[in-house]
Amino acid sequence: MPLNDKPEASEQTPKGAQKVVRYSRQAALGMELPFTMVGTVVFGGFIGYLLDKWLHTGPWLMTVFGAIGFVGGIREVIRRLSVEGNGNGSKPD
């Protein structure tokens, strides 16, 4: 047995365990993405709201920053679901 804790080539995980890990990662991603999307819009709208209060500009900056948050949320969802990554933000092996 090697000194590090990495499994040797002959000690690979069973196929069923790999399936469970893949499905649990997909489920976690599916539950995380709606919060990411809503969070970016709320955060952008909140920043715009604060700027509107400070500059007395009405709802314009809240609308603009909310839209910027929406675009940022879409970009983040696309980045996480891209073919280049494996769905969890890291490069495939």
C-alpha positions as a Markdown table, in Angstrom:
| # | Residue | x | y | z |
|---|---|---|---|---|
| 1 | Met | 0.0 | 0.0 | 0.0 |
| 2 | Pro | 1.4 | 3.4 | -0.9 |
| 3 | Leu | 2.1 | 6.0 | 1.8 |
| 4 | Asn | -0.5 | 8.4 | 0.4 |
| 5 | Asp | -4.3 | 7.7 | 0.8 |
| 6 | Lys | -5.0 | 7.6 | -3.0 |
| 7 | Pro | -6.5 | 4.3 | -4.2 |
| 8 | Glu | -4.4 | 2.2 | -6.5 |
| 9 | Ala | -5.5 | 1.4 | -10.0 |
| 10 | Ser | -6.9 | -1.9 | -8.9 |
| 11 | Glu | -8.9 | -0.3 | -6.0 |
| 12 | Gln | -11.5 | 1.6 | -8.2 |
| 13 | Thr | -14.9 | 2.4 | -6.8 |
| 14 | Pro | -17.8 | 0.2 | -7.9 |
| 15 | Lys | -20.0 | 1.3 | -10.8 |
| 16 | Gly | -23.1 | 1.7 | -8.5 |
| 17 | Ala | -21.2 | 4.1 | -6.1 |
| 18 | Gln | -20.1 | 6.2 | -9.1 |
| 19 | Lys | -23.8 | 6.4 | -10.2 |
| 20 | Val | -24.9 | 7.5 | -6.7 |
| 21 | Val | -22.2 | 10.2 | -6.5 |
| 22 | Arg | -23.1 | 11.5 | -10.0 |
| 23 | Tyr | -26.8 | 11.7 | -9.2 |
| 24 | Ser | -26.2 | 13.3 | -5.8 |
| 25 | Arg | -24.0 | 16.0 | -7.5 |
| 26 | Gln | -26.7 | 16.6 | -10.0 |
| 27 | Ala | -29.4 | 16.9 | -7.3 |
| 28 | Ala | -27.3 | 19.3 | -5.3 |
| 29 | Leu | -26.7 | 21.4 | -8.4 |
| 30 | Gly | -30.4 | 21.4 | -9.3 |
| 31 | Met | -31.2 | 22.6 | -5.8 |
| 32 | Glu | -28.5 | 25.2 | -5.8 |
| 33 | Leu | -29.1 | 26.9 | -9.2 |
| 34 | Pro | -32.5 | 28.5 | -8.4 |
| 35 | Phe | -31.0 | 30.1 | -5.3 |
| 36 | Thr | -28.1 | 31.4 | -7.4 |
| 37 | Met | -30.5 | 32.8 | -9.9 |
| 38 | Val | -32.8 | 34.5 | -7.4 |
| 39 | Gly | -29.8 | 35.7 | -5.3 |
| 40 | Thr | -28.1 | 37.5 | -8.1 |
| 41 | Val | -31.3 | 39.4 | -9.0 |
| 42 | Val | -32.1 | 40.3 | -5.4 |
| 43 | Phe | -28.6 | 41.4 | -4.7 |
| 44 | Gly | -28.5 | 43.6 | -7.8 |
| 45 | Gly | -31.9 | 45.0 | -7.1 |
| 46 | Phe | -30.9 | 45.8 | -3.5 |
| 47 | Ile | -27.7 | 47.6 | -4.6 |
| 48 | Gly | -29.9 | 49.6 | -7.1 |
| 49 | Tyr | -32.4 | 50.4 | -4.4 |
| 50 | Leu | -29.7 | 51.7 | -2.1 |
| 51 | Leu | -28.3 | 53.8 | -4.9 |
| 52 | Asp | -31.8 | 55.1 | -5.7 |
| 53 | Lys | -32.3 | 56.2 | -2.1 |
| 54 | Trp | -29.0 | 57.9 | -2.0 |
| 55 | Leu | -29.2 | 59.6 | -5.4 |
| 56 | His | -33.0 | 60.2 | -5.3 |
| 57 | Thr | -33.4 | 58.7 | -8.8 |
| 58 | Gly | -36.6 | 56.7 | -8.3 |
| 59 | Pro | -36.8 | 53.0 | -9.3 |
| 60 | Trp | -34.4 | 53.4 | -12.3 |
| 61 | Leu | -31.2 | 52.1 | -10.8 |
| 62 | Met | -33.0 | 49.3 | -9.0 |
| 63 | Thr | -34.4 | 48.2 | -12.4 |
| 64 | Val | -31.0 | 48.5 | -14.1 |
| 65 | Phe | -29.1 | 46.7 | -11.4 |
| 66 | Gly | -31.8 | 44.0 | -11.1 |
| 67 | Ala | -31.4 | 43.4 | -14.9 |
| 68 | Ile | -27.6 | 43.2 | -14.5 |
| 69 | Gly | -28.1 | 40.7 | -11.6 |
| 70 | Phe | -30.4 | 38.7 | -13.9 |
| 71 | Val | -27.8 | 38.6 | -16.7 |
| 72 | Gly | -25.1 | 37.6 | -14.1 |
| 73 | Gly | -27.3 | 34.8 | -12.8 |
| 74 | Ile | -27.9 | 33.5 | -16.3 |
| 75 | Arg | -24.2 | 33.6 | -17.0 |
| 76 | Glu | -23.5 | 31.7 | -13.7 |
| 77 | Val | -26.1 | 29.0 | -14.5 |
| 78 | Ile | -24.7 | 28.6 | -18.0 |
| 79 | Arg | -21.1 | 28.4 | -16.6 |
| 80 | Arg | -22.1 | 25.7 | -14.2 |
| 81 | Leu | -24.0 | 23.7 | -16.7 |
| 82 | Ser | -21.6 | 24.0 | -19.5 |
| 83 | Val | -20.3 | 21.0 | -21.4 |
| 84 | Glu | -16.7 | 22.1 | -20.7 |
| 85 | Gly | -17.3 | 21.6 | -16.9 |
| 86 | Asn | -18.9 | 18.5 | -15.4 |
| 87 | Gly | -21.7 | 20.4 | -13.7 |
| 88 | Asn | -20.0 | 21.2 | -10.4 |
| 89 | Gly | -17.7 | 24.0 | -11.5 |
| 90 | Ser | -14.6 | 21.9 | -12.1 |
| 91 | Lys | -12.9 | 20.5 | -15.2 |
| 92 | Pro | -13.6 | 16.9 | -16.2 |
| 93 | Asp | -10.9 | 14.3 | -15.3 |
